[in-house]
């Protein structure tokens, strides 16, 4: 292990100076008045000279335009004398660049049909005199004239990054039958443009253009709306889409719904729009889409479900979050979209050396073993990889491994001459210095450096010629869980062509009576005492599939109807750890509520085109899954505000398509003024019935008010606030404060995630009850490390609270803990006795350290730098 390096005085002074420079970057000094006057006079003289030169060679019918330009030049003189030197220099450079790069080919200044871009909008010179001499350009003229300009702008990073064309999807024909096995799922486009997802062990037949029959299994349908819908009157004129099952007929319009057919029963869940369910005789199951049975029809709306049998229908019940029920469609949907960021070239881990030609070469992979230990909702994954150096000389290599975004690295080790050597964690600069020292001593270092948000790298030396090198790396993560069901995902899709020997073992502690399912690999199962063990192996195989596993506890452990709590403890390095997991009972709403969405899109200059594209896809997913009777307003924020339309629009497919196209062409310029953005929201909130503000960006102010508490006060108290921090740099404190104040929600989404699905999950959380401002305290009122650290301070229905505290090894554990929060604006309090504490929960020290690092980072990175490295 490496020792912590003390921070030098020079480094501390340098950090402070950088902070001061960044703090005052947008507050330049006032320029000398005489200098500003000289610059302004020079600009005015150049403009007048240019206008006079053009006037002598211009046709008579364009004289009135020259007069307007001379008038504008004179106006520039009086305005520029008040500009600061930074603004003058910037305008001068931009003016020269725009003039020589984009000016018309002739010398008659602006011709009829030419475009002028002012603050991100296109204008054309007016034929009649007006206050500014310009009128907005028509859409056709913009499309015809600026295609080349917009391509130039998009390639230079001034707009959100354009996505590549999506892959061509398989299109089914009438009469086709789609069947799946226990390891396959399919996604097909139906003849009418609707999309059908088919789960494992299912069968569906395309009966007609808008008619599907499902005999067994589970499907999800995204119905393509054909026709029109009037949101004000609720009148439908769309063509109906029919799905028949044994004994039932489901009629949908423009909607999204899931159907599960098993054991002579049909379960239906609606995620958007509405469907009508009615019994149908066996002889009528081949009816066409334009004639449906209306007798005894039961209507389901978004957020509802029911189970239909031949003789009866169950009561309509609230549906679980759609993202949970439809998680099996996630990968299918992702393959149909163009990736925002290419797959990591080191997925699964790679050992890279530099050959004699100076090129990076990946060493071949001989053995790859994955060992997973799952306990109490956490998974510790250990990857054991053996690489082979095929070169005839000793090499220096770099081992790369992309971690899942929620993982915490717990171990790295390397075999040296048959002996296992443990590695250590260090800062990047310090790690490099230690590596060089060890290298020249001909030892074998294993120092890990953090490269970016998910990739770690380890420098390895020496790699002996034609010898193997074995590397181990472990990480711990909390598994996604809802209503007691766990999902494990290991990104096993490797960049190597193949591996000689591959194996995997998954051990679920106390899981002998759990149900499990894997659609990615064929596992064999066995039990040891009360543990469940799954194993799989292969020889000379391609690592082209991620490892997926779903775990369902026995019914007695599933906390769906009553509150449920569990405790675990362990001892480590003189400390004792205590973990609480608690599932409060939160009743689901009877149906999804109508919303007036107010979407705030950050389009400032600090938004990277990839980050801006992620913001676009997040808002696209929210709107495409909103209810058709919802409304939305769309604003872009930077130095100035721009609204897509002055009034709210209905969330129809046509409006959504137009709004997203407008976002894709927004210019990423200026500095972010959060104060101005929040003030611009107020009038939209006043005119809305059930307003929900979605702030998508960083929420880091560069202009205007910068204090979080004052900015939050600008938000109308009648609106629910949803903060979506996009990218690594975001103002968590501001979004958290605004969400807690309004009973809303906040989260972070990174571009390297499946942003569309994350937005779909977010929408599901907004449509379920949420427990906010959660705290966990012990009856002994512990302080310091003994305070509980929480993974999340809010949760939705079906999710659990997870909190960890650290005590001295000799301390007595509390007899009870108290959970507090806010539910629907009312105080929530639950006291839980500490009993049946499970021992040997070995994941707790690492998880507590992760939570403590997050807390210290929020307090101050520089102030807590040494402690953070020590906890790493």
C-alpha positions in Angstrom: 0.0 0.0 0.0 1.2 3.6 -0.6 1.6 6.3 2.0 -0.3 9.5 1.9 1.8 12.5 0.7 1.3 15.7 2.7 0.2 18.7 0.6 2.9 21.3 0.1 2.5 25.0 0.8 3.2 25.7 -2.9 0.4 23.5 -4.0 -2.0 25.0 -1.5 -1.1 28.6 -2.7 -1.5 27.5 -6.3 -4.9 26.1 -5.7 -6.1 29.2 -3.9 -4.8 31.4 -6.8 -6.7 29.3 -9.3 -9.9 29.6 -7.3 -9.5 33.4 -7.2 -9.0 33.5 -10.9 -12.0 31.4 -11.6 -14.1 33.4 -9.2 -13.3 36.7 -10.9 -13.2 35.4 -14.5 -16.5 37.1 -15.3 -15.7 40.4 -13.5 -12.9 42.0 -15.6 -11.4 45.3 -14.6 -12.8 48.5 -16.0 -10.7 49.6 -19.0 -9.0 53.0 -19.4 -11.5 55.5 -20.8 -9.1 57.0 -23.3 -8.1 53.6 -24.6 -11.8 52.6 -25.0 -12.5 55.9 -26.9 -9.6 55.3 -29.3 -10.7 51.8 -30.1 -14.3 52.9 -30.6 -13.2 55.8 -32.9 -11.1 53.3 -35.0 -14.0 51.0 -35.4 -16.3 53.8 -36.4 -13.8 55.1 -39.0 -13.4 51.7 -40.5 -17.2 51.2 -40.7 -17.7 54.6 -42.3 -14.9 54.0 -44.8 -16.4 50.7 -45.7 -19.9 52.1 -46.2 -18.5 55.0 -48.4 -16.6 52.6 -50.6 -19.7 50.4 -51.2 -21.9 53.4 -51.8 -19.9 54.4 -54.9 -20.3 51.0 -56.5 -23.9 50.2 -55.5 -27.0 50.3 -57.8 -29.4 53.1 -57.2 -32.2 50.8 -56.0 -30.1 49.8 -52.9 -29.3 53.3 -51.6 -31.8 53.1 -48.8 -30.1 50.1 -47.4 -26.7 51.9 -47.3 -28.3 54.8 -45.4 -29.6 52.4 -42.8 -26.1 50.8 -42.4 -24.6 54.3 -42.0 -27.2 55.1 -39.4 -26.4 51.8 -37.7 -22.6 52.5 -37.8 -23.2 55.9 -36.0 -25.3 54.1 -33.4 -22.5 51.7 -32.8 -20.2 54.6 -32.0 -22.2 55.7 -29.0 -22.8 52.2 -27.7 -19.3 50.9 -28.0 -17.8 53.8 -26.0 -19.5 52.2 -22.9 -18.2 48.7 -23.5 -15.4 47.1 -21.5 -12.1 46.3 -23.2 -12.8 42.5 -23.1 -16.2 43.0 -24.8 -14.7 45.3 -27.5 -11.9 42.9 -28.3 -14.3 40.0 -28.5 -16.8 41.8 -30.8 -14.0 43.0 -33.0 -12.7 39.5 -33.5 -16.1 38.0 -34.1 -17.0 40.8 -36.6 -13.8 40.2 -38.6 -14.4 36.5 -38.6 -18.0 36.7 -39.6 -17.3 39.3 -42.3 -14.6 37.4 -44.0 -16.0 33.9 -43.4 -19.7 34.4 -44.0 -20.2 37.7 -46.0 -22.0 37.7 -49.3 -20.0 37.2 -52.5 -20.8 40.7 -53.8 -20.0 44.1 -52.3 -23.6 45.2 -52.0 -23.7 44.4 -48.3 -26.9 42.3 -47.7 -28.8 41.1 -50.7 -32.4 40.0 -50.8 -32.6 36.5 -49.3 -29.3 36.8 -47.3 -29.5 36.0 -43.6 -28.2 37.8 -40.6 -27.8 35.8 -37.3 -28.6 37.9 -34.3 -28.4 36.2 -30.8 -29.0 32.8 -32.3 -32.0 33.7 -34.5 -32.0 34.2 -38.3 -33.2 37.5 -39.8 -33.3 38.9 -43.4 -32.9 42.6 -44.4 -36.3 44.4 -44.5 -37.6 45.9 -47.8 -39.3 48.7 -45.8 -37.9 50.9 -43.1 -38.4 49.7 -39.5 -37.1 50.3 -36.1 -34.1 48.0 -36.6 -34.2 47.4 -40.3 -34.7 43.6 -39.9 -37.6 41.2 -39.9 -37.6 37.6 -38.9 -36.6 35.2 -41.7 -39.1 32.6 -42.9 -38.5 29.0 -42.1 -38.2 28.1 -45.8 -35.6 30.7 -46.3 -33.6 29.6 -43.3 -33.7 26.0 -44.5 -32.6 26.9 -48.0 -29.9 29.5 -47.2 -28.2 28.2 -44.0 -27.7 24.5 -44.6 -24.0 24.9 -45.1 -23.7 27.5 -42.2 -25.5 25.2 -39.8 -23.3 22.2 -40.8 -20.3 24.4 -40.0 -21.8 25.5 -36.7 -22.6 22.0 -35.6 -19.1 20.6 -36.5 -17.5 23.5 -34.6 -19.3 22.6 -31.3 -21.7 25.5 -31.2 -24.8 23.3 -31.1 -25.7 19.9 -29.4 -23.8 17.1 -31.0 -25.7 15.4 -33.8 -26.5 11.7 -33.5 -25.5 9.2 -36.1 -28.3 7.5 -38.0 -29.9 4.8 -35.9 -29.5 1.2 -37.0 -32.1 -0.3 -39.3 -34.7 -2.1 -37.4 -36.3 -5.4 -38.3 -39.8 -4.8 -39.7 -42.4 -7.5 -39.4 -45.1 -8.3 -42.0 -48.7 -9.4 -41.6 -48.7 -13.1 -40.9 -45.3 -13.2 -39.2 -45.0 -15.1 -35.9 -42.4 -13.8 -33.4 -41.2 -16.5 -30.9 -38.5 -16.3 -28.3 -36.6 -18.8 -26.2 -35.6 -18.6 -22.5 -32.5 -16.6 -23.5 -33.7 -14.3 -26.3 -35.8 -11.2 -26.5 -36.8 -9.3 -29.6 -37.8 -5.8 -30.8 -39.6 -5.4 -34.1 -41.4 -2.6 -36.0 -44.9 -3.5 -36.9 -46.4 -2.7 -40.4 -48.1 0.5 -39.1 -44.9 1.8 -37.5 -45.8 0.7 -34.0 -43.0 -1.0 -32.0 -43.4 -4.5 -30.4 -41.1 -5.8 -27.6 -41.2 -9.5 -27.0 -39.9 -11.0 -23.7 -38.4 -14.4 -23.2 -40.5 -17.5 -23.7 -43.2 -15.6 -25.6 -45.1 -15.8 -28.9 -46.9 -13.1 -30.8 -48.5 -13.2 -34.3 -49.0 -10.2 -36.6 -52.7 -10.7 -37.6 -53.3 -7.4 -39.3 -51.9 -4.0 -40.0 -52.8 -2.8 -36.5 -53.7 -6.2 -34.9 -51.4 -8.5 -32.8 -52.3 -11.7 -31.2 -50.4 -13.0 -28.1 -50.9 -16.6 -27.0 -48.2 -16.7 -24.3 -45.6 -14.6 -22.6 -45.0 -10.9 -22.2 -45.0 -8.1 -24.7 -44.8 -4.3 -24.6 -46.3 -2.1 -27.3 -45.5 1.4 -28.3 -48.5 2.2 -30.5 -47.9 4.6 -33.4 -50.7 7.2 -33.3 -52.5 7.3 -36.6 -55.1 10.1 -36.8 -55.6 13.1 -34.6 -56.3 13.8 -30.9 -57.8 17.0 -29.5 -56.4 17.5 -26.0 -59.0 20.1 -25.0 -62.1 18.0 -25.8 -60.4 14.6 -25.4 -62.0 13.5 -28.7 -60.2 10.8 -30.5 -60.1 10.2 -34.3 -57.2 7.9 -34.4 -57.2 4.4 -35.7 -57.5 1.7 -33.1 -54.8 -0.8 -32.3 -56.0 -4.2 -31.2 -54.2 -6.9 -29.2 -56.0 -10.2 -28.5 -55.1 -12.8 -26.0 -56.9 -16.0 -25.1 -60.3 -14.7 -23.9 -59.5 -11.0 -23.9 -59.3 -8.1 -26.4 -57.4 -4.9 -25.7 -58.1 -1.8 -27.8 -55.6 1.0 -27.7 -55.2 4.4 -29.4 -51.9 6.3 -29.4 -50.6 4.7 -26.2 -48.1 2.4 -24.5 -49.0 -0.7 -22.6 -47.7 -4.1 -21.5 -49.5 -7.4 -21.6 -48.4 -10.6 -19.7 -50.2 -13.8 -20.7 -49.7 -16.8 -18.4 -51.8 -19.5 -16.6 -55.0 -18.6 -18.5 -54.8 -15.0 -17.2 -53.9 -11.7 -18.9 -52.3 -8.9 -16.9 -52.4 -5.4 -18.5 -50.4 -2.4 -17.4 -50.8 1.0 -19.1 -47.8 3.4 -19.1 -49.2 6.1 -21.4 -52.7 6.9 -22.7 -55.5 4.5 -22.1 -56.8 1.1 -23.3 -60.1 -0.7 -23.2 -60.3 -4.4 -22.1 -63.2 -6.6 -22.9 -63.9 -10.3 -23.0 -64.1 -12.0 -26.4 -65.2 -15.4 -27.4 -62.7 -17.8 -28.9 -64.2 -17.6 -32.3 -63.8 -13.8 -32.2 -60.1 -13.6 -31.5 -59.3 -13.2 -35.2 -61.3 -9.9 -35.4 -59.8 -7.1 -37.3 -58.5 -3.8 -35.9 -61.6 -1.8 -37.1 -64.2 -3.9 -35.4 -63.9 -4.5 -31.7 -66.1 -5.7 -28.9 -67.4 -2.9 -26.7 -69.7 -4.8 -24.3 -68.4 -5.1 -20.7 -65.3 -3.0 -21.7 -63.1 -1.8 -18.8 -61.0 1.3 -19.4 -57.4 1.5 -18.0 -55.4 4.8 -17.9 -51.7 5.5 -17.4 -50.5 4.2 -14.1 -53.1 1.5 -13.7 -53.2 -2.3 -14.1 -55.5 -5.2 -13.8 -55.6 -9.0 -14.3 -58.3 -10.5 -16.6 -59.5 -14.1 -16.6 -62.1 -15.8 -18.6 -64.7 -15.5 -15.9 -63.8 -12.3 -14.2 -61.7 -9.1 -14.1 -59.7 -8.1 -11.0 -60.1 -4.7 -9.5 -58.2 -1.9 -11.1 -55.1 -1.3 -9.1 -52.2 1.2 -9.1 -49.3 -0.1 -11.3 -45.7 -0.4 -10.0 -43.2 2.0 -11.6 -43.0 1.3 -15.3 -39.2 1.3 -15.3 -39.3 -1.6 -12.9 -41.8 -3.6 -14.7 -40.3 -3.0 -18.1 -36.7 -3.3 -17.2 -36.4 -6.2 -19.6 -37.0 -3.8 -22.6 -34.0 -1.6 -21.6 -31.3 -3.2 -23.7 -33.7 -3.8 -26.6 -34.5 -0.1 -26.7 -30.8 0.9 -26.4 -29.8 -1.2 -29.4 -32.4 0.8 -31.5 -30.8 4.1 -30.7 -27.6 5.7 -31.9 -25.1 5.7 -29.0 -24.3 9.1 -27.6 -20.8 8.1 -26.6 -19.0 5.1 -28.3 -18.4 2.1 -26.2 -15.3 2.3 -24.0 -12.4 0.7 -25.8 -11.2 -0.9 -22.6 -14.6 -2.5 -21.6 -14.0 -5.6 -19.5 -10.4 -4.6 -18.8 -7.3 -4.4 -21.1 -3.5 -4.4 -20.7 -1.9 -2.1 -23.2 1.8 -1.9 -24.2 3.7 0.1 -26.8 5.3 -1.9 -29.6 8.5 -1.1 -31.5 6.6 1.0 -34.0 5.2 3.2 -31.2 1.7 1.8 -31.5 -0.6 0.8 -28.6 -1.1 -3.0 -28.6 -3.5 -4.9 -26.4 -2.1 -8.1 -24.9 -4.1 -11.3 -25.5 -6.4 -12.5 -22.7 -5.9 -16.1 -21.7 -8.1 -16.5 -18.5 -11.0 -14.4 -17.4 -12.8 -15.3 -14.1 -15.7 -13.3 -12.5 -16.5 -14.0 -8.9 -19.6 -12.2 -7.4 -20.7 -12.3 -3.8 -24.2 -10.9 -3.1 -25.3 -10.1 0.4 -28.0 -7.8 1.8 -28.5 -5.9 -1.4 -24.8 -5.3 -2.2 -22.5 -7.1 -4.6 -18.7 -7.5 -4.4 -17.3 -8.3 -7.9 -13.8 -9.6 -8.3 -12.3 -10.0 -11.8 -9.3 -12.3 -12.2 -7.6 -11.8 -15.6 -4.5 -13.4 -17.0 -2.8 -11.6 -19.9 0.1 -12.9 -22.1 3.0 -10.8 -23.3 3.7 -12.2 -26.8 6.6 -9.8 -27.4 10.3 -11.0 -27.2 11.3 -8.2 -24.8 10.4 -6.9 -21.4 7.5 -4.3 -21.6 5.9 -1.6 -19.5 2.1 -1.8 -19.6 -1.0 0.0 -18.6 -4.0 -1.8 -17.3 -7.4 -0.1 -17.9 -10.6 -1.0 -16.3 -13.9 0.9 -16.6 -16.0 0.6 -13.4 -19.7 0.9 -13.2 -20.7 4.4 -12.3 -22.1 3.4 -8.9 -19.1 1.1 -7.9 -16.5 1.6 -5.2 -13.1 0.1 -5.8 -12.1 -2.1 -2.9 -9.1 -4.1 -4.0 -6.4 -4.4 -6.7 -3.6 -7.0 -6.7 -1.0 -8.5 -9.1 0.9 -11.8 -9.1 4.7 -11.3 -9.1 6.8 -14.5 -9.5 3.8 -16.5 -8.2 3.3 -14.3 -5.2 0.2 -12.1 -4.7 1.1 -8.5 -4.2 -1.6 -6.0 -3.0 -1.7 -2.6 -4.6 -2.6 0.8 -3.3 -4.5 4.0 -4.2 -2.8 7.3 -4.8 -3.2 10.7 -6.4 -2.3 10.7 -10.1 0.9 12.8 -9.7 2.1 11.0 -6.6 1.3 7.6 -8.2 3.5 8.5 -11.2 6.4 9.5 -9.0 6.2 6.3 -6.9 5.9 4.2 -10.1 9.1 5.7 -11.6 11.0 5.1 -8.3 9.9 1.5 -8.2 10.5 1.0 -11.9 14.2 1.9 -11.6 14.6 -0.4 -8.7 13.3 -3.2 -10.9 10.4 -4.0 -8.6 6.8 -4.7 -9.6 4.5 -1.9 -8.7 0.7 -1.9 -8.8 -0.4 1.7 -8.4 -3.9 2.7 -9.5 -4.8 6.1 -10.9 -8.2 7.6 -11.4 -8.5 8.6 -15.0 -12.1 9.9 -15.3 -15.5 9.3 -13.8 -15.5 5.6 -14.4 -12.1 4.4 -15.7 -9.2 3.5 -13.6 -5.7 2.6 -14.9 -2.8 0.8 -13.3 0.8 1.0 -14.6 2.4 -2.4 -14.7 6.1 -3.2 -14.8 7.8 -5.4 -15.8 5.9 -7.6 -18.3 8.4 -10.3 -18.9 8.8 -11.6 -22.5 6.5 -14.4 -23.5 5.2 -14.7 -19.9 1.7 -14.3 -18.3 0.7 -11.5 -16.0 -2.3 -12.1 -13.7 -4.2 -9.1 -12.3 -7.1 -9.0 -9.9 -9.5 -6.1 -9.2 -12.5 -5.9 -6.9 -15.3 -3.4 -6.5 -18.5 -3.1 -4.4 -21.8 -1.7 -5.5 -25.3 -1.4 -4.2 -27.7 -3.3 -6.5 -30.8 -1.7 -8.0 -33.8 -2.9 -6.0 -37.5 -2.3 -6.0 -40.2 -4.3 -4.2 -37.5 -6.6 -2.9 -36.3 -7.7 -6.4 -32.5 -7.3 -7.1 -30.8 -6.9 -10.5 -27.1 -7.6 -11.1 -25.4 -6.4 -14.2 -21.7 -7.0 -15.1 -20.4 -5.3 -18.2 -18.7 -8.5 -19.5 -18.9 -7.5 -23.2 -15.1 -7.4 -23.8 -13.1 -5.6 -26.4 -10.9 -8.7 -27.0 -11.8 -11.0 -29.9 -12.0 -14.0 -27.6 -10.7 -15.5 -24.4 -9.2 -19.0 -23.9 -10.9 -19.8 -20.6 -13.8 -18.0 -19.1 -15.7 -18.8 -15.9 -18.1 -17.1 -13.5 -19.4 -17.9 -10.0 -22.1 -16.0 -8.2 -22.8 -16.6 -4.5 -26.0 -15.3 -2.9 -25.7 -15.4 0.8 -28.8 -16.9 2.5 -30.3 -17.3 -1.0 -31.1 -21.0 -1.1 -34.8 -20.3 -1.5 -34.5 -17.3 -3.8 -35.7 -17.4 -7.4 -33.2 -16.4 -10.1 -33.1 -15.8 -13.8 -30.4 -15.0 -16.3 -31.1 -14.3 -20.0 -27.4 -13.8 -20.8 -25.7 -17.0 -19.6 -26.6 -20.6 -18.9 -25.8 -21.0 -15.2 -25.8 -24.2 -13.1 -27.1 -23.8 -9.6 -26.5 -25.6 -6.3 -26.8 -24.8 -2.6 -24.2 -24.9 0.2 -25.8 -24.6 3.6 -28.3 -21.8 3.0 -26.3 -20.1 0.2 -27.2 -20.2 -3.5 -24.3 -20.7 -5.9 -24.5 -20.2 -9.7 -21.6 -21.2 -12.0 -20.9 -21.0 -15.7 -17.8 -21.5 -17.9 -16.6 -21.6 -21.5 -13.6 -22.2 -23.6 -12.4 -20.1 -26.6 -15.5 -17.9 -26.5 -16.2 -14.3 -27.4 -17.1 -12.0 -24.5 -19.8 -10.2 -26.4 -22.6 -10.2 -23.8 -23.0 -8.5 -20.5 -23.8 -10.7 -17.5 -27.4 -10.2 -16.3 -29.0 -11.7 -13.3 -32.4 -11.1 -11.6 -33.1 -12.3 -8.1 -36.4 -12.5 -6.3 -36.6 -13.3 -2.6 -39.3 -15.6 -1.1 -42.6 -14.0 -0.6 -42.1 -13.6 3.1 -39.2 -11.3 2.4 -41.0 -9.1 -0.1 -42.0 -5.8 1.6 -44.9 -4.8 -0.6 -47.7 -4.4 1.9 -46.1 -3.7 5.3 -43.0 -1.9 6.4 -39.9 -4.1 6.6 -36.5 -3.5 8.2 -33.2 -5.5 8.4 -29.9 -4.8 10.2 -26.3 -6.0 9.6 -23.0 -5.5 11.3 -19.3 -6.2 11.0 -15.9 -5.4 12.7 -12.9 -4.0 10.8 -9.7 -2.3 11.9 -10.9 -1.5 15.4 -14.3 -0.2 14.3 -17.8 -1.7 14.3 -20.3 -0.9 11.5 -24.1 -1.0 11.6 -26.3 -1.0 8.6 -30.1 -0.3 8.4 -32.2 -1.2 5.4 -35.8 -0.1 5.6 -38.7 -0.3 3.2 -41.5 2.0 4.2 -45.0 1.4 2.9 -46.0 4.1 0.5 -49.3 3.7 -1.2 -49.3 4.0 -5.0 -51.5 6.7 -6.6 -54.7 5.5 -8.3 -53.7 7.1 -11.6 -51.1 9.4 -13.2 -51.7 13.1 -12.6 -51.8 15.7 -15.3 -48.8 18.0 -15.5 -47.8 21.3 -17.0 -44.2 20.9 -17.7 -41.8 23.9 -17.7 -38.5 22.6 -19.2 -35.4 24.7 -18.7 -32.5 23.7 -21.0 -29.1 25.1 -20.4 -27.5 26.3 -23.6 -24.6 28.3 -22.2 -21.1 28.2 -23.7 -19.8 25.9 -21.0 -22.1 23.1 -22.2 -20.0 20.6 -24.1 -21.9 19.5 -27.3 -22.0 15.9 -26.0 -23.4 17.1 -22.6 -25.9 19.3 -24.5 -27.0 16.3 -26.6 -27.5 14.3 -23.4 -29.8 17.1 -22.2 -31.8 17.0 -25.5 -32.3 13.2 -25.1 -33.4 13.5 -21.5 -36.1 16.0 -22.4 -37.1 14.0 -25.5 -37.6 10.9 -23.3 -39.6 12.9 -20.7 -41.9 14.4 -23.4 -42.4 11.2 -25.4 -43.6 9.5 -22.2 -45.7 12.3 -20.9 -49.5 12.1 -21.1 -51.1 13.5 -24.2 -53.2 15.9 -22.1 -50.1 17.3 -20.5 -48.7 20.7 -21.7 -45.1 21.9 -21.9 -43.2 25.1 -22.2 -39.6 25.0 -23.4 -36.9 27.6 -22.6 -33.1 27.7 -23.3 -31.0 29.5 -20.8 -27.6 31.2 -21.0 -26.8 34.8 -20.9 -30.2 35.4 -22.3 -33.5 33.4 -22.3 -35.2 32.1 -25.4 -38.6 30.5 -25.5 -39.7 27.9 -28.1 -43.2 29.4 -28.0 -44.7 32.2 -25.9 -47.5 29.9 -24.6 -47.6 26.3 -23.3 -48.2 23.6 -26.0 -49.9 20.2 -25.8 -47.7 17.2 -25.5 -48.6 15.8 -28.9 -46.1 13.9 -31.0 -46.1 16.7 -33.6 -45.3 19.4 -31.0 -42.7 17.2 -29.4 -40.9 16.6 -32.7 -40.9 20.3 -33.5 -39.6 21.3 -30.0 -36.8 18.8 -30.1 -35.7 20.0 -33.5 -35.6 23.5 -32.1 -33.4 22.4 -29.2 -31.0 20.6 -31.6 -30.3 23.9 -33.4 -29.9 26.0 -30.2 -26.5 27.7 -30.0 -24.3 27.0 -27.0 -23.0 30.5 -26.3 -22.8 32.9 -23.4 -22.5 32.4 -19.7 -25.1 30.8 -17.5 -27.3 33.2 -15.6 -29.4 31.1 -13.2 -31.1 34.2 -11.7 -32.4 35.4 -15.0 -33.6 31.9 -15.9 -35.5 31.4 -12.7 -37.1 34.9 -13.0 -38.3 34.0 -16.5 -40.0 30.9 -15.2 -42.4 32.7 -12.9 -44.9 33.9 -15.5 -45.2 30.4 -16.9 -45.9 29.0 -13.5 -48.6 31.5 -12.9 -50.5 30.5 -16.0 -50.2 26.7 -15.3 -52.6 24.5 -13.3 -50.2 21.8 -12.1 -46.7 23.2 -12.9 -43.6 21.0 -12.8 -40.2 22.7 -13.4 -37.5 20.5 -14.9 -34.0 22.2 -14.8 -31.7 20.2 -17.1 -28.1 21.2 -17.0 -25.5 22.1 -14.4 -27.2 24.9 -12.3 -23.8 26.5 -11.9 -24.3 30.3 -12.1 -21.6 32.4 -13.9 -23.6 35.6 -14.0 -26.1 37.2 -11.7 -26.9 35.9 -8.2 -24.7 33.0 -7.1 -26.0 32.1 -3.6 -28.0 28.9 -3.7 -30.5 30.0 -1.0 -31.3 33.2 -2.8 -31.7 31.5 -6.2 -34.1 29.0 -4.7 -36.2 31.8 -3.3 -36.8 33.0 -6.9 -38.6 29.8 -7.8 -42.4 29.9 -7.4 -43.5 27.9 -4.3 -46.5 26.5 -6.2 -44.4 24.5 -8.6 -42.7 21.1 -8.2 -39.0 21.4 -8.9 -37.1 18.5 -10.6 -33.3 19.0 -11.0 -31.4 16.9 -13.5 -27.6 17.5 -13.2 -26.1 16.5 -16.5 -22.4 15.8 -16.6 -19.7 15.6 -13.9 -19.9 19.3 -13.0 -23.3 20.2 -11.4 -24.6 22.2 -8.5 -25.9 19.4 -6.3 -26.6 21.7 -3.4 -28.8 24.1 -5.4 -30.9 21.3 -7.0 -31.2 19.4 -3.7 -32.4 22.6 -1.9 -34.9 23.4 -4.6 -36.2 19.9 -4.8 -36.6 19.5 -1.0 -38.3 22.9 -0.7 -41.0 22.0 -3.3 -41.4 18.3 -2.6 -39.7 17.5 -5.9 -36.8 15.4 -7.0 -33.2 15.7 -8.1 -30.7 13.4 -9.7 -27.6 13.2 -11.8 -27.3 11.7 -15.3 -24.0 11.4 -17.2 -23.6 11.2 -21.0 -22.0 7.7 -20.8 -25.2 6.3 -19.2 -28.3 5.3 -21.1 -29.8 8.8 -20.7 -33.1 8.0 -22.3 -33.8 5.1 -19.9 -32.6 7.2 -16.9 -35.1 9.9 -17.9 -37.8 7.2 -18.2 -36.9 6.0 -14.7 -37.1 9.6 -13.5 -40.6 10.0 -14.8 -41.6 6.8 -13.0 -40.3 8.2 -9.7 -42.3 11.4 -10.2 -45.5 9.4 -10.7 -45.1 7.6 -7.3 -45.2 8.8 -3.7 -41.8 10.0 -2.5 -40.4 10.2 1.0 -38.2 13.3 1.1 -35.6 14.8 3.5 -34.8 11.5 5.1 -32.7 11.3 8.2 -31.7 8.3 10.4 -30.7 8.8 14.0 -29.9 6.4 16.8 -31.4 6.6 20.3 -28.0 7.4 21.8 -27.8 10.6 19.6 -24.4 9.7 18.3 -22.2 12.3 16.5 -19.2 12.3 14.2 -18.5 9.0 12.5 -21.3 7.4 14.5 -23.9 9.4 12.6 -25.7 7.4 10.0 -24.5 8.1 6.4 -27.3 7.6 3.8 -27.1 6.6 0.2 -30.1 8.7 -0.7 -32.1 11.3 1.2 -35.3 10.5 -0.8 -37.0 7.4 -2.1 -40.0 6.3 -4.2 -42.5 3.6 -3.6 -40.9 0.2 -3.6 -37.4 1.5 -2.8 -35.5 1.1 0.5 -33.6 3.3 2.8 -30.0 2.3 3.3 -27.9 3.9 6.1 -24.5 2.9 7.7 -22.9 4.2 10.9 -19.4 3.5 12.3 -18.7 3.0 16.0 -15.7 2.1 18.2 -15.3 -1.7 18.4 -16.1 -1.5 22.2 -19.2 0.7 21.8 -22.7 -0.6 22.5 -25.0 -0.6 19.5 -28.2 1.4 19.7 -31.4 -0.3 20.7 -33.5 1.6 18.2 -33.2 4.0 15.3 -35.6 6.7 14.1 -36.4 7.5 10.5 -37.7 10.9 9.7 -38.8 12.6 6.5 -41.6 14.3 4.6 -44.4 12.5 2.8 -46.9 14.5 0.8 -45.9 17.6 2.7 -46.6 15.9 6.1 -44.0 14.8 8.7 -43.0 11.2 8.5 -41.6 9.4 11.6 -41.0 5.7 12.2 -39.1 4.2 15.2 -37.5 0.8 14.4 -36.1 -1.5 17.1 -32.6 -2.9 16.4 -32.9 -6.7 16.5 -31.9 -9.8 14.5 -28.6 -8.1 13.4 -26.9 -10.2 10.8 -23.1 -10.6 11.4 -20.1 -10.6 9.0 -21.4 -8.0 6.5 -18.0 -7.5 5.0 -19.2 -4.9 2.5 -19.9 -2.3 5.2 -16.4 -0.7 5.7 -16.0 0.0 2.0 -19.6 1.4 1.6 -19.2 3.6 4.6 -15.9 4.9 3.3 -17.6 5.7 0.0 -20.4 7.7 1.7 -17.9 9.5 3.9 -15.8 10.5 0.9 -18.9 11.9 -0.7 -19.7 13.9 2.4 -16.1 15.2 2.7 -16.0 16.1 -1.0 -19.2 18.2 -0.6 -17.7 20.0 2.4 -14.4 20.7 0.6 -12.0 18.7 -1.6 -8.9 20.7 -0.7 -9.6 20.8 3.0 -10.2 17.1 3.3 -7.8 15.9 0.6 -5.6 13.7 2.8 -8.6 12.1 4.6 -10.2 11.3 1.3 -7.1 9.6 -0.1 -6.7 7.6 3.2 -10.3 6.4 2.9 -9.7 5.4 -0.7 
